[in-house]
Amino acid sequence: MPYLAISHTGAEIIFRNKPKLKDNEFLSYSGEAIKLPDGSIKKLTGKELKFGDEPLELTSDESTANKPRPQQGERDSLPG
C-alpha cells in the first residue's frame, strides 16, 4: 500500500512503500516517491500531517481508486 508523508520542506509526498526518516528526510527503500500538489493529503484522508509525523498508509477505504466508475452514458452524481 502507498504511504503519505510531509517532507522537511513541507512538500506532500506519496511513497510506494513505507518510508523511513533518516538525516531529517523521508527515504523509501524502493526509491519511488511522487510529490503531490499541496492539500492532497487532506483531501485524500481528511487528516493534516506535518513533518515528523508517522507516514500515513493510504488504505482502500480512503482511496477513490476502488470506487465504482459510472457506466457508459451515466453521469457522475456530484453534490451541489
Backbone as a printed PyTorch tensor [residue, N CA C, xyz], in Angstrom:
tensor([[[  0.8330,  -1.1860,   0.0000],
         [  0.0000,   0.0000,   0.0000],
         [  0.8740,   1.2440,   0.0000]],

        [[  0.3880,   2.3070,  -0.5960],
         [  1.1530,   3.5550,  -0.5910],
         [  1.0820,   4.2710,   0.7570]],

        [[  2.0770,   5.1050,   0.9970],
         [  2.1660,   5.8880,   2.2300],
         [  2.2930,   7.3640,   1.8830]],

        [[  1.7190,   8.1880,   2.7410],
         [  1.7660,   9.6310,   2.5800],
         [  2.5970,  10.2320,   3.7060]],

        [[  3.3960,  11.2420,   3.3830],
         [  4.2180,  11.9020,   4.3910],
         [  4.5000,  13.3270,   3.9480]],

        [[  4.9340,  14.1310,   4.9100],
         [  5.3370,  15.5090,   4.6480],
         [  6.8610,  15.5890,   4.7580]],

        [[  7.4920,  16.1610,   3.7490],
         [  8.9550,  16.2890,   3.7620],
         [  9.3820,  17.4260,   4.6830]],

        [[ 10.6770,  17.5160,   4.9280],
         [ 11.2120,  18.5760,   5.7860],
         [ 10.9930,  19.9680,   5.1730]],

        [[ 10.7270,  20.0190,   3.8720],
         [ 10.4440,  21.2980,   3.2170],
         [  8.9470,  21.6200,   3.1980]],

        [[  8.1270,  20.6780,   3.7030],
         [  6.6840,  20.8780,   3.7150],
         [  5.9710,  20.2980,   2.5090]],

        [[  6.7190,  19.6630,   1.6120],
         [  6.1120,  19.0540,   0.4230],
         [  5.3330,  17.7930,   0.8060]],

        [[  4.2140,  17.5770,   0.1320],
         [  3.4140,  16.3650,   0.3400],
         [  3.9080,  15.3040,  -0.6310]],

        [[  4.2480,  14.1350,  -0.0860],
         [  4.8640,  13.0710,  -0.8800],
         [  4.0750,  11.7810,  -0.7020]],

        [[  3.9210,  11.0350,  -1.8100],
         [  3.3580,   9.6850,  -1.7390],
         [  4.4840,   8.7110,  -2.0890]],

        [[  4.6190,   7.6880,  -1.2570],
         [  5.6650,   6.6710,  -1.4160],
         [  5.0250,   5.3310,  -1.7300]],

        [[  5.7020,   4.5350,  -2.5330],
         [  5.2030,   3.2000,  -2.8510],
         [  5.2470,   2.3000,  -1.6170]],

        [[  6.3030,   2.4360,  -0.8100],
         [  6.4790,   1.6430,   0.4100],
         [  6.6560,   2.5860,   1.5870]],

        [[  6.5240,   2.0510,   2.8020],
         [  6.6460,   2.8910,   3.9910],
         [  8.0530,   3.4840,   4.0720]],

        [[  8.1450,   4.8140,   4.0790],
         [  9.4600,   5.4420,   4.1550],
         [  9.9790,   5.4970,   5.5900]],

        [[ 11.2730,   5.6490,   5.7060],
         [ 11.9480,   5.7890,   6.9980],
         [ 12.5250,   7.1920,   7.0830]],

        [[ 12.4990,   7.7730,   8.2700],
         [ 13.0990,   9.0830,   8.4890],
         [ 14.5890,   8.9040,   8.7700]],

        [[ 15.4200,   9.4900,   7.9090],
         [ 16.8710,   9.3800,   8.0720],
         [ 17.4930,  10.7080,   7.6680]],

        [[ 18.3540,  11.2320,   8.5340],
         [ 19.0350,  12.5090,   8.2700],
         [ 18.0420,  13.6140,   7.9190]],

        [[ 16.9450,  13.7010,   8.6920],
         [ 15.9410,  14.7550,   8.5370],
         [ 15.2090,  14.6880,   7.1890]],

        [[ 15.0930,  13.4690,   6.6350],
         [ 14.4600,  13.2920,   5.3320],
         [ 13.8020,  11.9140,   5.2820]],

        [[ 12.6310,  11.8280,   4.6460],
         [ 11.9960,  10.5270,   4.4640],
         [ 12.5900,   9.8450,   3.2410]],

        [[ 12.9780,   8.5820,   3.4080],
         [ 13.5440,   7.7930,   2.3240],
         [ 12.7840,   6.4780,   2.2160]],

        [[ 12.5870,   6.0230,   0.9930],
         [ 11.9210,   4.7490,   0.7450],
         [ 12.9260,   3.7970,   0.1340]],

        [[ 12.9380,   2.5520,   0.6040],
         [ 13.9250,   1.6020,   0.0790],
         [ 13.7280,   1.3580,  -1.4080]],

        [[ 12.4940,   1.5310,  -1.9060],
         [ 12.2620,   1.3350,  -3.3380],
         [ 12.6980,   2.5530,  -4.1380]],

        [[ 12.8200,   3.7050,  -3.4540],
         [ 13.2000,   4.9300,  -4.1400],
         [ 12.0680,   5.5740,  -4.9110]],

        [[ 10.8780,   5.0020,  -4.8110],
         [  9.7540,   5.5170,  -5.5810],
         [  8.9280,   6.4700,  -4.7300]],

        [[  8.8990,   7.7230,  -5.1410],
         [  8.1440,   8.7490,  -4.4380],
         [  7.6950,   9.8030,  -5.4450]],

        [[  6.5280,  10.3660,  -5.2040],
         [  5.9840,  11.4030,  -6.0860],
         [  5.5110,  12.5640,  -5.2250]],

        [[  5.9000,  13.7740,  -5.6080],
         [  5.4370,  14.9690,  -4.9200],
         [  3.9920,  15.2290,  -5.3490]],

        [[  3.1470,  15.4760,  -4.3660],
         [  1.7350,  15.7500,  -4.6160],
         [  1.4570,  17.2430,  -4.5300]],

        [[  0.3900,  17.6960,  -5.1730],
         [  0.0000,  19.0960,  -5.0080],
         [ -0.3740,  19.3720,  -3.5500]],

        [[ -0.1120,  20.5880,  -3.0910],
         [ -0.4750,  20.9760,  -1.7290],
         [ -1.9600,  20.7280,  -1.4790]],

        [[ -2.2650,  20.1870,  -0.3160],
         [ -3.6470,  19.9160,   0.0660],
         [ -4.1320,  18.5260,  -0.3010]],

        [[ -3.3270,  17.7540,  -1.0210],
         [ -3.7460,  16.4200,  -1.4700],
         [ -3.9780,  15.4560,  -0.3110]],

        [[ -3.0730,  15.4730,   0.6760],
         [ -3.2090,  14.5330,   1.7950],
         [ -4.5020,  14.8100,   2.5600]],

        [[ -4.8040,  16.0620,   2.7900],
         [ -6.0480,  16.4350,   3.4880],
         [ -7.2630,  15.9760,   2.6810]],

        [[ -7.2220,  16.1670,   1.3540],
         [ -8.3450,  15.7580,   0.5060],
         [ -8.5010,  14.2410,   0.4670]],

        [[ -7.3900,  13.5120,   0.4540],
         [ -7.4470,  12.0500,   0.3730],
         [ -7.8410,  11.3960,   1.6920]],

        [[ -7.4090,  11.9800,   2.8040],
         [ -7.5780,  11.2990,   4.0890],
         [ -8.4190,  12.0590,   5.1000]],

        [[ -8.5760,  13.3600,   4.8940],
         [ -9.2690,  14.1730,   5.8780],
         [ -8.3810,  14.5350,   7.0580]],

        [[ -7.0920,  14.1870,   6.9770],
         [ -6.1520,  14.4360,   8.0730],
         [ -5.0640,  15.3930,   7.6140]],

        [[ -4.5980,  16.2020,   8.5510],
         [ -3.4800,  17.0950,   8.2600],
         [ -2.2190,  16.5030,   8.8760]],

        [[ -1.1650,  16.4410,   8.1020],
         [  0.1160,  15.9360,   8.5930],
         [  1.1180,  17.0730,   8.6210]],

        [[  2.1540,  16.9030,   9.4430],
         [  3.2760,  17.8260,   9.4440],
         [  4.5500,  16.9870,   9.4410]],

        [[  5.6670,  17.6280,   9.1130],
         [  6.9210,  16.9020,   9.0920],
         [  7.2000,  16.3250,  10.4700]],

        [[  7.6370,  15.0860,  10.4840],
         [  7.9180,  14.3970,  11.7410],
         [  6.8020,  13.4510,  12.1420]],

        [[  5.5840,  13.6590,  11.5940],
         [  4.5010,  12.7130,  11.8580],
         [  4.8230,  11.3860,  11.1860]],

        [[  4.3260,  10.3260,  11.7860],
         [  4.4960,   8.9930,  11.1980],
         [  3.8230,   8.9780,   9.8190]],

        [[  4.4890,   8.3870,   8.7930],
         [  3.8450,   8.2830,   7.4850],
         [  2.4900,   7.5840,   7.6070]],

        [[  1.5420,   8.0360,   6.8270],
         [  0.1740,   7.5440,   6.8830],
         [ -0.0710,   6.5940,   5.7230]],

        [[ -0.5030,   5.3690,   6.0460],
         [ -0.7980,   4.4050,   4.9920],
         [ -2.1170,   4.7640,   4.3390]],

        [[ -2.1320,   4.8420,   3.0290],
         [ -3.3500,   5.1210,   2.2760],
         [ -4.0440,   3.7910,   2.0090]],

        [[ -5.1620,   3.5880,   2.6820],
         [ -5.8890,   2.3240,   2.5310],
         [ -6.9730,   2.4720,   1.4760]],

        [[ -7.5180,   1.3620,   1.0520],
         [ -8.5540,   1.4020,   0.0280],
         [ -9.8080,   2.1110,   0.5260]],

        [[-10.0280,   2.1600,   1.8540],
         [-11.1710,   2.8920,   2.3890],
         [-11.0200,   4.3870,   2.1590]],

        [[ -9.7760,   4.8810,   2.1440],
         [ -9.5220,   6.3060,   1.9710],
         [ -9.3280,   6.6760,   0.5100]],

        [[ -8.9690,   5.7190,  -0.2940],
         [ -8.6570,   5.9820,  -1.6870],
         [ -9.9170,   6.0310,  -2.5390]],

        [[ -9.8920,   6.8520,  -3.5670],
         [-11.0060,   6.8870,  -4.5100],
         [-10.7880,   5.8720,  -5.6360]],

        [[ -9.6370,   5.1940,  -5.6400],
         [ -9.3020,   4.2910,  -6.7350],
         [-10.2430,   3.0950,  -6.8210]],

        [[-10.7920,   2.6460,  -5.7050],
         [-11.6330,   1.4540,  -5.7150],
         [-13.1240,   1.7480,  -5.7850]],

        [[-13.4850,   3.0090,  -5.9750],
         [-14.8950,   3.3460,  -6.0860],
         [-15.3710,   3.0090,  -7.4900]],

        [[-16.6180,   2.5260,  -7.6180],
         [-17.1010,   2.1400,  -8.9380],
         [-17.1770,   3.3340,  -9.8860]],

        [[-16.8740,   3.0530, -11.1210],
         [-16.9770,   4.0840, -12.1510],
         [-18.3930,   4.0800, -12.7180]],

        [[-18.8640,   5.2350, -13.1700],
         [-20.1930,   5.2590, -13.7780],
         [-20.1910,   4.4630, -15.0850]],

        [[-21.3160,   3.8500, -15.3680],
         [-21.4640,   3.1280, -16.6150],
         [-21.5130,   4.0950, -17.7740]],

        [[-21.2430,   3.6110, -18.9790],
         [-21.2800,   4.4800, -20.1370],
         [-22.6520,   5.1170, -20.2650]],

        [[-22.6780,   6.4080, -20.4530],
         [-23.9410,   7.1240, -20.5640],
         [-24.4460,   7.6870, -19.2620]],

        [[-23.9320,   7.1820, -18.1320],
         [-24.3200,   7.7090, -16.8290],
         [-23.4570,   8.9050, -16.5030]],

        [[-24.0080,   9.8180, -15.7340],
         [-23.2340,  10.9680, -15.2700],
         [-22.8620,  10.7390, -13.8250]],

        [[-21.7210,  11.2940, -13.4630],
         [-21.3500,  11.2690, -12.0430],
         [-22.3680,  12.1060, -11.2920]],

        [[-22.8380,  11.5910, -10.1830],
         [-23.7450,  12.3800,  -9.3580],
         [-22.9270,  13.0840,  -8.2930]],

        [[-22.6420,  14.3400,  -8.5400],
         [-21.8610,  15.1280,  -7.6130],
         [-22.7890,  16.0510,  -6.8410]],

        [[-22.5680,  16.1450,  -5.5440],
         [-23.4130,  17.0540,  -4.7700],
         [-23.1930,  18.5010,  -5.1830]],

        [[-24.2700,  19.2940,  -5.1010],
         [-24.1840,  20.7200,  -5.3510],
         [-23.9900,  21.0210,  -6.7610]]])
